[in-house]
């Protein structure tokens, strides 16, 4: 298989996309989540991390955390 050379991206290609993504999550909430998930809906999960990590974006109650 022939390798495909990668060139640096032109900032003009992705700058607006990144700006919109950051604006969506900066203080105004997540538009997609608000449009698709009922505000009263709750979820539970077990997260098994294989190494130290950072969890961001939601309140988390850690049980049995060292």
C-alpha positions as CSV (number, residue, x, y, z in Angstrom):
1,X,0.0,0.0,0.0
2,X,1.4,3.4,-1.0
3,X,1.5,5.9,1.9
4,X,-0.5,9.1,1.5
5,X,1.5,12.3,2.3
6,X,-0.2,14.6,4.8
7,X,0.2,18.3,4.6
8,X,-0.6,20.8,7.3
9,X,-4.2,21.9,7.2
10,X,-5.0,25.5,6.2
11,X,-6.4,27.2,9.3
12,X,-9.1,28.7,7.1
13,X,-10.5,25.2,6.6
14,X,-11.1,24.5,10.3
15,X,-11.1,27.8,12.2
16,X,-14.8,28.5,11.8
17,X,-15.8,24.9,12.8
18,X,-13.6,25.1,15.9
19,X,-15.0,28.5,16.8
20,X,-18.6,27.2,16.5
21,X,-17.9,24.1,18.6
22,X,-16.3,26.2,21.4
23,X,-19.1,28.8,21.3
24,X,-21.7,26.0,21.7
25,X,-20.1,24.6,24.8
26,X,-19.0,27.9,26.4
27,X,-21.6,28.9,28.9
28,X,-24.7,28.4,26.8
29,X,-25.0,24.6,27.1
30,X,-25.0,21.9,24.4
31,X,-27.5,22.6,21.7
32,X,-27.5,19.1,20.4
33,X,-28.1,17.5,23.8
34,X,-30.8,20.0,24.6
35,X,-32.6,19.2,21.4
36,X,-32.4,15.4,21.7
37,X,-32.4,14.5,25.4
38,X,-35.3,15.1,27.8
39,X,-34.1,17.5,30.6
40,X,-35.5,15.0,33.3
41,X,-33.8,12.0,31.8
42,X,-31.2,10.3,34.0
43,X,-28.5,7.8,33.2
44,X,-26.1,5.6,35.1
45,X,-22.8,4.3,34.0
46,X,-19.8,2.4,35.1
47,X,-16.5,3.8,33.8
48,X,-13.5,1.5,33.9
49,X,-10.4,3.4,33.2
50,X,-7.2,1.5,32.5
51,X,-5.1,4.5,33.6
52,X,-5.4,7.9,35.3
53,X,-7.8,10.1,33.3
54,X,-9.8,13.3,33.4
55,X,-13.6,13.2,33.1
56,X,-15.2,16.4,31.9
57,X,-18.6,17.7,30.9
58,X,-20.8,16.3,33.5
59,X,-21.1,16.0,37.3
60,X,-19.7,12.7,38.5
61,X,-20.1,11.0,41.9
62,X,-17.2,8.7,42.3
63,X,-17.7,5.6,44.4
64,X,-14.7,3.8,45.7
65,X,-12.3,6.3,44.3
66,X,-8.8,6.2,45.7
